[in-house]
Amino acid sequence: MQGDLSGTILPFDAFFPEIAPREARMVTVPPGETLPADSYVFVEAYCVGPDCDCQRAMLNVMSVSQRVQVATINHALQPPGGGGFSEDGTFLDPLNPQSQYSDQLLALFQDFVLNHEYEERLRRHYRMVKEAVRAPSHPAQKVLAEVLARRGDPGQTKRRSEPRVGRNEPCACGSGRKRKRCCG
């Protein structure tokens, strides 16, 4: 794969759409709690930089009823000092979307989702993504190529297939009006 994917984080389901829905975690909060009554899905995402071994999982917390992201949790798969899972390596990611409920969603994650079984699943998913990124024949290569294509090659000059229509020229729709007063 040509191109720079360092720092790129993609959802697990972009690589393994058949596995992700089965293994995603969701917590339903009943009415009367401090969080709004809703179901919250923890969507896993991982770094796809081929040379990166950050050992981190990004968990985008989605509100099912609102269909919006309400928190982003960054979780270390190998916390400082090694050993088993640790809440110390789990925090709200300051560079990604958060909401007024993010602190409560982090606590919900730590209290009800994060356990040794889930930790092992995250590690397994991390390894699966890294193997897919490195395997030239894996179907995920198409996803990675699409990401690179959307970014474009910054070193390449883009050329228009047709000359640009000026604001004061007749509109291409055939109305006879200037482009700026019509479709422009």
MDAnalysis code that builds the backbone (N, CA, C; Angstrom):
import MDAnalysis as mda
import numpy as np

u = mda.Universe.empty(552, n_residues=184, atom_resindex=np.repeat(np.arange(184), 3), trajectory=True)
u.add_TopologyAttr("name", ["N", "CA", "C"] * 184)
u.add_TopologyAttr("resid", np.arange(1, 185))
u.add_TopologyAttr("resname", ["MET", "GLN", "GLY", "ASP", "LEU", "SER", "GLY", "THR", "ILE", "LEU", "PRO", "PHE", "ASP", "ALA", "PHE", "PHE", "PRO", "GLU", "ILE", "ALA", "PRO", "ARG", "GLU", "ALA", "ARG", "MET", "VAL", "THR", "VAL", "PRO", "PRO", "GLY", "GLU", "THR", "LEU", "PRO", "ALA", "ASP", "SER", "TYR", "VAL", "PHE", "VAL", "GLU", "ALA", "TYR", "CYS", "VAL", "GLY", "PRO", "ASP", "CYS", "ASP", "CYS", "GLN", "ARG", "ALA", "MET", "LEU", "ASN", "VAL", "MET", "SER", "VAL", "SER", "GLN", "ARG", "VAL", "GLN", "VAL", "ALA", "THR", "ILE", "ASN", "HIS", "ALA", "LEU", "GLN", "PRO", "PRO", "GLY", "GLY", "GLY", "GLY", "PHE", "SER", "GLU", "ASP", "GLY", "THR", "PHE", "LEU", "ASP", "PRO", "LEU", "ASN", "PRO", "GLN", "SER", "GLN", "TYR", "SER", "ASP", "GLN", "LEU", "LEU", "ALA", "LEU", "PHE", "GLN", "ASP", "PHE", "VAL", "LEU", "ASN", "HIS", "GLU", "TYR", "GLU", "GLU", "ARG", "LEU", "ARG", "ARG", "HIS", "TYR", "ARG", "MET", "VAL", "LYS", "GLU", "ALA", "VAL", "ARG", "ALA", "PRO", "SER", "HIS", "PRO", "ALA", "GLN", "LYS", "VAL", "LEU", "ALA", "GLU", "VAL", "LEU", "ALA", "ARG", "ARG", "GLY", "ASP", "PRO", "GLY", "GLN", "THR", "LYS", "ARG", "ARG", "SER", "GLU", "PRO", "ARG", "VAL", "GLY", "ARG", "ASN", "GLU", "PRO", "CYS", "ALA", "CYS", "GLY", "SER", "GLY", "ARG", "LYS", "ARG", "LYS", "ARG", "CYS", "CYS", "GLY"])
u.atoms.positions = np.array([
    [0.856, -1.183, 0.000],
    [0.000, 0.000, 0.000],
    [0.892, 1.233, 0.000],
    [0.704, 2.075, -0.990],
    [1.439, 3.324, -1.089],
    [0.683, 4.402, -0.322],
    [1.377, 5.394, 0.141],
    [0.719, 6.505, 0.818],
    [0.945, 6.456, 2.319],
    [0.643, 7.569, 2.936],
    [0.881, 7.698, 4.367],
    [-0.433, 7.552, 5.143],
    [-0.536, 6.496, 5.912],
    [-1.716, 6.265, 6.748],
    [-1.420, 6.507, 8.223],
    [-0.232, 7.028, 8.539],
    [0.105, 7.243, 9.941],
    [-0.897, 8.206, 10.569],
    [-1.330, 7.870, 11.765],
    [-2.291, 8.687, 12.481],
    [-3.732, 8.487, 12.037],
    [-3.968, 7.590, 11.083],
    [-5.321, 7.338, 10.596],
    [-5.982, 6.272, 11.469],
    [-7.171, 6.577, 11.935],
    [-7.919, 5.645, 12.776],
    [-9.208, 5.300, 12.041],
    [-9.439, 3.996, 11.865],
    [-10.624, 3.536, 11.156],
    [-11.410, 2.559, 12.024],
    [-12.728, 2.529, 11.849],
    [-13.543, 1.611, 12.648],
    [-13.275, 0.150, 12.288],
    [-13.394, -0.700, 13.279],
    [-13.170, -2.136, 13.106],
    [-14.089, -2.694, 12.026],
    [-15.314, -2.212, 11.943],
    [-16.259, -2.763, 10.970],
    [-15.887, -2.429, 9.526],
    [-14.998, -1.480, 9.301],
    [-14.519, -1.209, 7.945],
    [-13.651, -2.362, 7.451],
    [-13.044, -3.111, 8.364],
    [-12.180, -4.237, 8.033],
    [-12.898, -5.569, 8.143],
    [-13.771, -5.673, 9.139],
    [-14.434, -6.945, 9.421],
    [-15.929, -6.720, 9.647],
    [-16.660, -6.382, 8.571],
    [-18.083, -6.064, 8.723],
    [-18.935, -7.243, 9.191],
    [-18.459, -8.459, 9.015],
    [-19.220, -9.625, 9.461],
    [-19.029, -9.907, 10.951],
    [-17.919, -9.487, 11.513],
    [-17.612, -9.761, 12.922],
    [-18.058, -8.613, 13.825],
    [-17.848, -7.393, 13.385],
    [-18.077, -6.215, 14.222],
    [-19.467, -6.157, 14.858],
    [-20.561, -6.372, 14.116],
    [-21.879, -6.274, 14.766],
    [-22.088, -7.323, 15.869],
    [-21.531, -8.490, 15.674],
    [-21.673, -9.565, 16.676],
    [-20.905, -9.258, 17.957],
    [-19.784, -8.580, 17.813],
    [-18.895, -8.409, 18.950],
    [-18.897, -6.998, 19.533],
    [-19.740, -6.136, 19.006],
    [-19.839, -4.780, 19.561],
    [-20.504, -4.846, 20.928],
    [-20.207, -3.900, 21.761],
    [-20.803, -3.830, 23.096],
    [-21.800, -2.697, 23.139],
    [-22.932, -2.962, 23.797],
    [-23.982, -1.957, 23.947],
    [-24.508, -2.050, 25.377],
    [-24.759, -0.886, 25.963],
    [-25.331, -0.813, 27.306],
    [-26.612, -0.001, 27.208],
    [-27.691, -0.534, 27.778],
    [-28.966, 0.175, 27.799],
    [-29.163, 0.784, 29.182],
    [-29.386, 2.071, 29.207],
    [-29.584, 2.809, 30.461],
    [-31.088, 3.053, 30.621],
    [-31.667, 2.570, 31.727],
    [-33.107, 2.768, 31.943],
    [-33.421, 4.199, 32.395],
    [-34.693, 4.595, 32.316],
    [-35.091, 5.924, 32.814],
    [-34.779, 6.051, 34.312],
    [-34.516, 7.276, 34.713],
    [-34.260, 7.531, 36.124],
    [-32.799, 7.546, 36.510],
    [-31.906, 7.242, 35.587],
    [-30.471, 7.277, 35.863],
    [-29.938, 8.680, 35.568],
    [-28.657, 8.910, 35.860],
    [-28.064, 10.225, 35.586],
    [-27.857, 10.455, 34.092],
    [-27.655, 9.382, 33.345],
    [-27.562, 9.479, 31.891],
    [-28.962, 9.421, 31.299],
    [-29.189, 10.041, 30.151],
    [-30.497, 9.910, 29.503],
    [-30.782, 8.443, 29.171],
    [-32.036, 8.043, 29.321],
    [-32.437, 6.677, 28.981],
    [-32.173, 6.466, 27.497],
    [-31.349, 5.484, 27.189],
    [-30.954, 5.232, 25.804],
    [-30.103, 3.972, 25.795],
    [-29.810, 3.486, 24.607],
    [-28.809, 2.439, 24.434],
    [-27.573, 3.107, 23.860],
    [-26.415, 2.734, 24.381],
    [-25.149, 3.317, 23.956],
    [-24.262, 2.203, 23.404],
    [-23.818, 2.374, 22.158],
    [-22.981, 1.380, 21.503],
    [-21.540, 1.879, 21.529],
    [-20.614, 0.974, 21.854],
    [-19.190, 1.278, 21.885],
    [-18.581, 0.747, 20.586],
    [-18.301, 1.659, 19.654],
    [-17.799, 1.302, 18.331],
    [-16.273, 1.383, 18.352],
    [-15.634, 0.261, 18.097],
    [-14.173, 0.185, 18.143],
    [-13.548, 0.777, 16.882],
    [-12.417, 1.441, 17.072],
    [-11.622, 1.945, 15.956],
    [-10.150, 1.797, 16.324],
    [-9.327, 1.593, 15.302],
    [-7.909, 1.337, 15.535],
    [-7.049, 2.120, 14.549],
    [-5.818, 2.395, 14.962],
    [-4.839, 3.057, 14.113],
    [-4.442, 2.099, 12.995],
    [-4.388, 2.606, 11.760],
    [-4.030, 1.754, 10.627],
    [-2.670, 2.116, 10.036],
    [-1.905, 2.926, 10.740],
    [-0.552, 3.222, 10.281],
    [0.257, 1.932, 10.295],
    [0.795, 1.505, 9.147],
    [1.467, 0.212, 9.082],
    [2.693, 0.106, 9.988],
    [3.326, 1.212, 10.284],
    [4.520, 1.174, 11.132],
    [4.221, 1.498, 12.590],
    [2.971, 1.775, 12.897],
    [2.589, 2.151, 14.258],
    [2.204, 0.911, 15.064],
    [2.652, 0.853, 16.291],
    [2.242, -0.208, 17.205],
    [1.838, 0.446, 18.524],
    [0.845, 1.332, 18.430],
    [0.451, 2.161, 19.566],
    [-0.270, 1.383, 20.663],
    [-0.816, 0.199, 20.330],
    [-1.515, -0.624, 21.320],
    [-2.663, 0.143, 21.978],
    [-3.473, 0.817, 21.145],
    [-4.597, 1.599, 21.655],
    [-5.859, 1.257, 20.883],
    [-6.971, 1.369, 21.556],
    [-8.285, 1.249, 20.925],
    [-9.027, 2.556, 21.168],
    [-9.685, 3.043, 20.133],
    [-10.525, 4.222, 20.259],
    [-11.959, 3.705, 20.263],
    [-12.743, 4.114, 21.252],
    [-14.128, 3.669, 21.359],
    [-15.035, 4.875, 21.187],
    [-15.744, 4.882, 20.076],
    [-16.688, 5.962, 19.800],
    [-18.028, 5.533, 20.379],
    [-18.519, 6.285, 21.343],
    [-19.770, 5.944, 22.006],
    [-20.909, 6.629, 21.257],
    [-21.822, 5.798, 20.747],
    [-22.923, 6.288, 19.921],
    [-24.244, 6.140, 20.668],
    [-25.055, 7.183, 20.635],
    [-26.418, 7.131, 21.156],
    [-27.278, 6.484, 20.079],
    [-27.948, 5.378, 20.421],
    [-28.758, 4.674, 19.434],
    [-29.974, 5.506, 19.024],
    [-30.665, 6.112, 19.995],
    [-31.878, 6.861, 19.667],
    [-31.580, 8.149, 18.898],
    [-30.498, 8.825, 19.261],
    [-30.161, 10.089, 18.595],
    [-29.304, 9.898, 17.352],
    [-28.670, 8.726, 17.248],
    [-27.782, 8.423, 16.122],
    [-26.644, 9.434, 16.003],
    [-26.062, 9.771, 17.157],
    [-24.926, 10.692, 17.190],
    [-23.857, 10.137, 18.134],
    [-22.635, 10.594, 17.903],
    [-21.536, 10.231, 18.782],
    [-21.589, 11.128, 20.007],
    [-21.562, 10.532, 21.197],
    [-21.688, 11.313, 22.427],
    [-20.425, 11.278, 23.289],
    [-19.446, 10.448, 22.915],
    [-18.179, 10.414, 23.643],
    [-17.147, 9.658, 22.820],
    [-15.875, 9.943, 23.102],
    [-14.769, 9.211, 22.493],
    [-13.824, 8.808, 23.611],
    [-13.665, 7.510, 23.780],
    [-12.822, 6.969, 24.838],
    [-11.561, 6.391, 24.216],
    [-10.414, 6.761, 24.770],
    [-9.131, 6.244, 24.333],
    [-8.710, 5.211, 25.371],
    [-8.401, 4.004, 24.911],
    [-8.080, 2.921, 25.848],
    [-6.761, 2.255, 25.473],
    [-5.825, 2.205, 26.424],
    [-4.536, 1.555, 26.209],
    [-4.694, 0.051, 26.383],
    [-4.228, -0.704, 25.386],
    [-4.287, -2.156, 25.470],
    [-3.115, -2.706, 26.274],
    [-2.051, -1.958, 26.352],
    [-0.897, -2.299, 27.178],
    [-0.564, -1.077, 28.019],
    [-1.156, -0.956, 29.207],
    [-0.898, 0.233, 30.022],
    [0.560, 0.311, 30.445],
    [1.006, 1.513, 30.809],
    [2.387, 1.677, 31.273],
    [2.696, 0.691, 32.387],
    [3.832, 0.055, 32.267],
    [4.239, -0.908, 33.283],
    [3.811, -2.326, 32.953],
    [3.122, -2.531, 31.816],
    [2.713, -3.880, 31.414],
    [1.613, -4.419, 32.303],
    [1.476, -5.706, 32.315],
    [0.451, -6.332, 33.149],
    [-0.896, -6.365, 32.475],
    [-1.927, -6.547, 33.261],
    [-3.291, -6.683, 32.753],
    [-3.923, -5.349, 32.446],
    [-5.236, -5.376, 32.230],
    [-5.923, -4.138, 31.876],
    [-5.933, -3.195, 33.069],
    [-6.054, -1.922, 32.750],
    [-5.987, -0.912, 33.793],
    [-6.863, 0.265, 33.413],
    [-7.617, 0.763, 34.355],
    [-8.429, 1.950, 34.097],
    [-7.567, 3.191, 33.927],
    [-6.307, 3.147, 34.397],
    [-5.426, 4.305, 34.263],
    [-5.145, 4.629, 32.801],
    [-5.173, 3.624, 31.919],
    [-4.900, 3.836, 30.508],
    [-6.164, 4.127, 29.718],
    [-7.250, 4.438, 30.400],
    [-8.529, 4.702, 29.756],
    [-8.956, 6.123, 30.103],
    [-9.195, 6.939, 29.063],
    [-9.550, 8.335, 29.313],
    [-10.371, 8.876, 28.153],
    [-11.025, 9.989, 28.376],
    [-11.751, 10.678, 27.307],
    [-10.725, 11.330, 26.396],
    [-10.826, 11.059, 25.111],
    [-9.843, 11.570, 24.175],
    [-10.085, 13.064, 23.936],
    [-9.116, 13.915, 24.261],
    [-9.315, 15.362, 24.149],
    [-9.354, 15.877, 22.712],
    [-8.948, 15.061, 21.743],
    [-8.915, 15.506, 20.354],
    [-10.157, 15.107, 19.561],
    [-11.097, 14.432, 20.210],
    [-12.266, 13.932, 19.507],
    [-13.557, 14.356, 20.198],
    [-14.698, 14.155, 19.506],
    [-15.984, 14.651, 20.024],
    [-16.342, 14.131, 21.415],
    [-16.838, 15.040, 22.226],
    [-17.333, 14.716, 23.561],
    [-18.668, 15.432, 23.738],
    [-19.414, 15.045, 24.751],
    [-20.689, 15.699, 25.047],
    [-20.748, 15.975, 26.545],
    [-21.845, 16.538, 26.978],
    [-22.006, 16.825, 28.411],
    [-22.077, 15.540, 29.239],
    [-22.303, 14.396, 28.575],
    [-22.425, 13.121, 29.276],
    [-21.163, 12.267, 29.174],
    [-20.110, 12.796, 28.588],
    [-18.905, 12.003, 28.347],
    [-18.306, 11.413, 29.623],
    [-18.219, 12.197, 30.688],
    [-17.650, 11.674, 31.940],
    [-18.466, 10.497, 32.460],
    [-19.779, 10.604, 32.377],
    [-20.647, 9.523, 32.843],
    [-20.534, 8.296, 31.938],
    [-20.358, 8.515, 30.638],
    [-20.196, 7.401, 29.715],
    [-18.860, 6.691, 29.926],
    [-17.826, 7.439, 30.280],
    [-16.544, 6.827, 30.616],
    [-16.706, 5.941, 31.846],
    [-17.392, 6.437, 32.859],
    [-17.633, 5.633, 34.068],
    [-18.467, 4.395, 33.735],
    [-19.463, 4.547, 32.887],
    [-20.282, 3.413, 32.455],
    [-19.414, 2.362, 31.775],
    [-18.519, 2.816, 30.898],
    [-17.599, 1.906, 30.210],
    [-16.727, 1.159, 31.211],
    [-16.145, 1.897, 32.149],
    [-15.247, 1.269, 33.116],
    [-15.984, 0.326, 34.064],
    [-17.220, 0.663, 34.421],
    [-17.958, -0.149, 35.388],
    [-18.649, -1.361, 34.777],
    [-19.152, -1.227, 33.528],
    [-19.999, -2.277, 32.986],
    [-19.483, -2.957, 31.725],
    [-18.533, -2.346, 31.039],
    [-18.060, -2.935, 29.786],
    [-16.651, -3.493, 29.930],
    [-15.761, -2.708, 30.519],
    [-14.352, -3.081, 30.588],
    [-14.135, -4.203, 31.601],
    [-13.736, -5.359, 31.076],
    [-13.357, -6.493, 31.924],
    [-12.288, -7.279, 31.170],
    [-11.795, -8.347, 31.776],
    [-10.696, -9.096, 31.152],
    [-11.105, -9.706, 29.810],
    [-12.316, -10.209, 29.715],
    [-12.788, -10.806, 28.456],
    [-12.838, -9.763, 27.342],
    [-13.396, -8.598, 27.647],
    [-13.494, -7.538, 26.649],
    [-12.102, -7.009, 26.289],
    [-11.235, -6.902, 27.274],
    [-9.859, -6.462, 27.039],
    [-9.166, -7.398, 26.047],
    [-9.341, -8.704, 26.226],
    [-8.742, -9.677, 25.305],
    [-9.342, -9.540, 23.908],
    [-10.637, -9.278, 23.837],
    [-11.292, -9.080, 22.538],
    [-10.710, -7.858, 21.837],
    [-10.504, -6.756, 22.563],
    [-9.905, -5.560, 21.973],
    [-8.495, -5.848, 21.450],
    [-7.723, -6.603, 22.220],
    [-6.362, -6.953, 21.776],
    [-6.416, -7.807, 20.510],
    [-7.339, -8.769, 20.488],
    [-7.484, -9.626, 19.309],
    [-7.893, -8.797, 18.097],
    [-8.830, -7.889, 18.258],
    [-9.269, -7.032, 17.158],
    [-8.134, -6.132, 16.679],
    [-7.346, -5.625, 17.609],
    [-6.188, -4.793, 17.250],
    [-5.235, -5.595, 16.359],
    [-4.928, -6.817, 16.775],
    [-4.024, -7.665, 15.975],
    [-4.630, -7.969, 14.602],
    [-5.926, -8.230, 14.552],
    [-6.596, -8.518, 13.282],
    [-6.472, -7.334, 12.321],
    [-6.687, -6.123, 12.835],
    [-6.587, -4.929, 11.992],
    [-5.158, -4.754, 11.503],
    [-4.181, -4.910, 12.389],
    [-2.779, -4.744, 11.997],
    [-2.381, -5.774, 10.950],
    [-2.842, -7.016, 11.095],
    [-2.548, -8.048, 10.093],
    [-3.200, -7.704, 8.759],
    [-4.423, -7.193, 8.794],
    [-5.127, -6.817, 7.562],
    [-4.412, -5.673, 6.858],
    [-3.894, -4.726, 7.626],
    [-3.182, -3.584, 7.045],
    [-1.910, -4.052, 6.345],
    [-1.251, -5.053, 6.916],
    [0.020, -5.532, 6.364],
    [-0.152, -6.552, 5.241],
    [-1.338, -7.161, 5.096],
    [-1.560, -8.211, 4.093],
    [-2.028, -7.594, 2.771],
    [-1.196, -7.665, 1.734],
    [-1.556, -7.033, 0.462],
    [-2.833, -7.586, -0.170],
    [-3.191, -8.830, 0.127],
    [-4.367, -9.424, -0.505],
    [-5.634, -9.333, 0.345],
    [-5.548, -8.729, 1.513],
    [-6.727, -8.632, 2.379],
    [-7.726, -7.637, 1.774],
    [-9.037, -7.954, 1.836],
    [-10.054, -7.038, 1.298],
    [-9.990, -5.630, 1.896],
    [-9.405, -5.491, 3.076],
    [-9.292, -4.176, 3.717],
    [-8.396, -3.237, 2.929],
    [-7.553, -3.769, 2.059],
    [-6.685, -2.908, 1.257],
    [-7.515, -1.961, 0.396],
    [-8.695, -2.396, -0.010],
    [-9.581, -1.532, -0.792],
    [-10.043, -0.344, 0.053],
    [-10.350, -0.598, 1.329],
    [-10.760, 0.472, 2.250],
    [-9.619, 1.468, 2.423],
    [-8.412, 0.953, 2.618],
    [-7.253, 1.825, 2.803],
    [-6.983, 2.648, 1.541],
    [-7.133, 2.040, 0.379],
    [-6.923, 2.764, -0.881],
    [-7.960, 3.879, -1.032],
    [-9.200, 3.620, -0.617],
    [-10.242, 4.653, -0.683],
    [-9.929, 5.820, 0.242],
    [-9.392, 5.525, 1.421],
    [-9.011, 6.585, 2.363],
    [-7.935, 7.461, 1.735],
    [-6.937, 6.823, 1.145],
    [-5.861, 7.578, 0.512],
    [-6.373, 8.384, -0.682],
    [-7.274, 7.812, -1.453],
    [-7.820, 8.517, -2.616],
    [-8.618, 9.743, -2.192],
    [-9.372, 9.619, -1.096],
    [-10.143, 10.780, -0.604],
    [-9.216, 11.895, -0.153],
    [-8.099, 11.520, 0.410],
    [-7.136, 12.538, 0.864],
    [-6.456, 13.210, -0.304],
    [-6.265, 12.458, -1.381],
    [-5.532, 12.994, -2.533],
    [-4.045, 12.969, -2.264],
    [-3.292, 13.144, -3.283],
    [-1.841, 13.184, -3.172],
    [-1.426, 14.644, -3.112],
    [-0.935, 15.110, -1.938],
    [-0.599, 16.525, -1.807],
    [0.499, 16.983, -2.757],
    [1.286, 16.074, -3.269],
    [2.359, 16.450, -4.174],
    [1.909, 16.523, -5.622],
    [0.663, 16.169, -5.890],
    [0.177, 16.129, -7.259],
    [-0.744, 17.323, -7.525],
    [-0.524, 18.001, -8.652],
    [-1.369, 19.120, -9.050],
    [-2.622, 18.572, -9.699],
    [-3.775, 19.072, -9.302],
    [-5.035, 18.624, -9.881],
    [-5.360, 19.507, -11.077],
    [-5.781, 18.893, -12.155],
    [-6.133, 19.595, -13.379],
    [-7.630, 19.455, -13.620],
    [-8.250, 20.540, -14.050],
    [-9.666, 20.495, -14.418],
    [-9.805, 19.847, -15.786],
    [-10.886, 19.083, -15.950],
    [-11.129, 18.476, -17.261],
    [-11.665, 19.519, -18.233],
    [-12.353, 20.537, -17.724],
    [-12.876, 21.618, -18.566],
    [-12.425, 22.939, -17.967],
    [-12.315, 23.991, -18.810],
    [-11.908, 25.280, -18.245],
    [-12.964, 25.812, -17.277],
    [-12.505, 26.547, -16.311],
    [-13.398, 27.114, -15.302],
    [-14.292, 28.187, -15.928],
    [-15.562, 28.176, -15.536],
    [-16.508, 29.182, -16.017],
    [-16.448, 30.365, -15.048],
    [-16.177, 31.548, -15.582],
    [-16.080, 32.740, -14.750],
    [-17.440, 33.196, -14.245],
    [-17.450, 33.971, -13.189],
    [-18.705, 34.455, -12.589],
    [-19.508, 35.334, -13.534],
    [-18.820, 36.086, -14.386],
    [-19.513, 37.022, -15.274],
    [-19.800, 36.446, -16.659],
    [-19.463, 35.203, -16.885],
    [-19.741, 34.550, -18.163],
    [-21.155, 33.981, -18.149],
    [-21.725, 33.717, -19.339],
    [-23.079, 33.136, -19.382],
    [-23.115, 31.789, -18.654],
    [-24.208, 31.569, -17.961],
    [-24.365, 30.342, -17.178],
    [-24.442, 29.133, -18.112],
    [-23.869, 28.012, -17.673],
    [-23.835, 26.787, -18.462],
    [-25.217, 26.152, -18.611],
    [-26.192, 26.565, -17.798],
    [-27.526, 25.965, -17.871],
    [-28.307, 26.459, -19.087],
    [-27.832, 27.521, -19.749],
    [-28.486, 28.020, -20.954],
    [-29.515, 29.105, -20.701],
    [-29.582, 29.633, -19.507],
    [-30.584, 30.657, -19.184],
    [-30.276, 32.001, -19.826],
    [-29.020, 32.214, -20.198],
    [-28.616, 33.499, -20.763],
    [-28.165, 34.481, -19.697],
    [-28.395, 34.161, -18.435],
    [-27.975, 35.046, -17.345],
    [-26.510, 34.783, -16.996],
    [-25.892, 35.743, -16.317],
    [-24.532, 35.540, -15.844],
    [-24.542, 34.415, -14.791],
    [-23.438, 33.675, -14.737],
    [-23.338, 32.552, -13.812],
    [-23.555, 32.982, -12.377],
    [-23.024, 34.142, -11.978],
    [-23.138, 34.594, -10.591],
    [-24.594, 34.905, -10.208],
    [-25.450, 35.212, -11.180],
    [-26.853, 35.536, -10.913],
    [-27.778, 34.325, -11.128],
    [-27.186, 33.217, -11.574],
    [-28.016, 32.047, -11.899],
    [-27.594, 30.859, -11.039],
    [-26.842, 29.945, -11.577],
    [-26.460, 28.714, -10.865],
    [-25.190, 28.872, -10.037],
    [-24.471, 29.990, -10.188],
    [-23.193, 30.167, -9.524],
    [-23.340, 30.480, -8.093],
])
